[in-house]
């Protein structure tokens, strides 16, 4: 059995809700769903950016609308669900909990509690709110059309990179949330997929709370190993269609996942030493 997705593939023409759809992976998810014939509700805290994504989908022949949504606030996620069901005239068939922010470069004890709260509010409570609100709606949906939930995590969920504690914890929580939800929804016809990429060429570094040194390293790694958000979105949608729980688009994510599961202590120590060596090289 392939843990990254079964061999069975289904057509995915979805009535989809995508959070964080104003840019990056979220915008790529929304655009790809539009190209596949789906109707898309584009949610984002930046309503103007969400509207631009929706307008691009419509210009490309698809159907989309924009809704303001701060995923850290449960009442706004509930309003997003209400708006989507009104626009679809029924329940959505796919929910992509994508909205996320970045923070890093400071070790535990130095990263501010304000940054902790900000990152966890969006990256962890966002998916929790999305799953809390939309799972009952998907469960109650009638018909045999495929239904799914995609939670966007990161290889940071298991990577344990020093200086990234708040981000790592938020993504590890999203991974665990997704695994638990998949277990609870087993046999219901609702596919749960958690996306765990390494570097994706988005603006999360520029828009996050990340130190200059960490930003330079991240930019370099994105150039070397980063996938485009469009490629990642396509791969993740295909994985969800096939019923796969884990989508790890890049080989380095899959290798890191395997090593961490086989030798967790060795892996964690190696990550720490590698990070210190890289940091000293950057300083010199």
C-alpha positions, 0 to 999 in steps of 0.5 A, a space after each residue: 500500500 502506498 501511504 502517499 495515495 492509492 492507485 485509484 483516481 477519481 474525477 474532481 469537479 468540486 464545489 470548493 472552499 479555499 482559505 488563504 486564496 489570495 496568493 501562493 498555494 491557496 491561489 494555485 489551488 483555487 485556479 486549478 480547481 477552476 480549470 477542472 470545472 469546479 466552482 470556487 469560494 476564495 476566502 482570504 483575510 485580504 478580500 482584495 487579493 481574494 477578489 483578484 483570484 476569483 476574477 482571474 478564475 472567471 476570466 479563464 472561464 470558471 466560476 468563483 467568488 470572494 469572501 473576507 475571512 480571518 481563519 483565526 476567528 471562528 465566527 468568520 469561518 462560520 460566516 464563510 461556510 454560510 456564504 459558500 452554501 448560499 452561493 453553491 445553493 448547497 454544501 461544498 464538496 471540498 474544503 482546502 484549509 490553506 491560510 498560513 503565515 510564517 515566523 522564524 529565526 529566533 529560538 525558544 525563549 526568544 521568540 515572542 509570545 505575540 508571535 507564538 499566538 499569531 502563528 498558532 492562531 492562523 496556522 493551527 486554529 485556522 485548520 481546526 476552525 475549518 475542520 470544526 465547521 465544515 466536517 459536519 456539513 460534508 458528513 451531512 451532504 447527500 449524493 455520491 459525489 466525492 468529498 474531501 478536506 485538504 489541510 495544508 501543513 508543511 515538512 516543518 511538521 516533522 522537520 524540527 528545524 531550530 529557530 522555527 518552533 512556532 511554525 513547526 508546532 503549528 504544522 505538527 498540530 495540523 498534521 496530527 489533526 489531519 491524521 485524526 480526522 482521516 481516522 474519524 472519517 474512514 469509510 464515510 467517503 470523505 477523503 482527508 489529505 494533509 499537504 507537507 511540502 518543503 519549499 514552495 515559491 510563494 511570498 510567505 517569507 516576505 510577508 511573515 515575521 522572519 529574521 533577515 538571516 533566515 529569510 536569506 537562507 529560505 530564499 536560497 533553498 527555494 531557488 534550489 529545491 522549491 516547487 511552484 505553487 501550481 505544481 504543488 496544488 495539482 499534485 495535492 488535488 490528485 492525491 486527494 482524488 485518489 484517497 491519499 492521506 499524505 501529499 509530500 510533493 518533493 523528494 526531500 520531504 519524503 526522504 526526511 519523513 522516512 528518516 525521521 520515522 526510522 531514526 528520530 533521535 539521530 535525525 533530530 541531532 543531525 538537523 541541529 548540527 546541520 543548522 548550526 553549521 549552516 548558520 556559521 557559514 552564513 555569518 562568515 
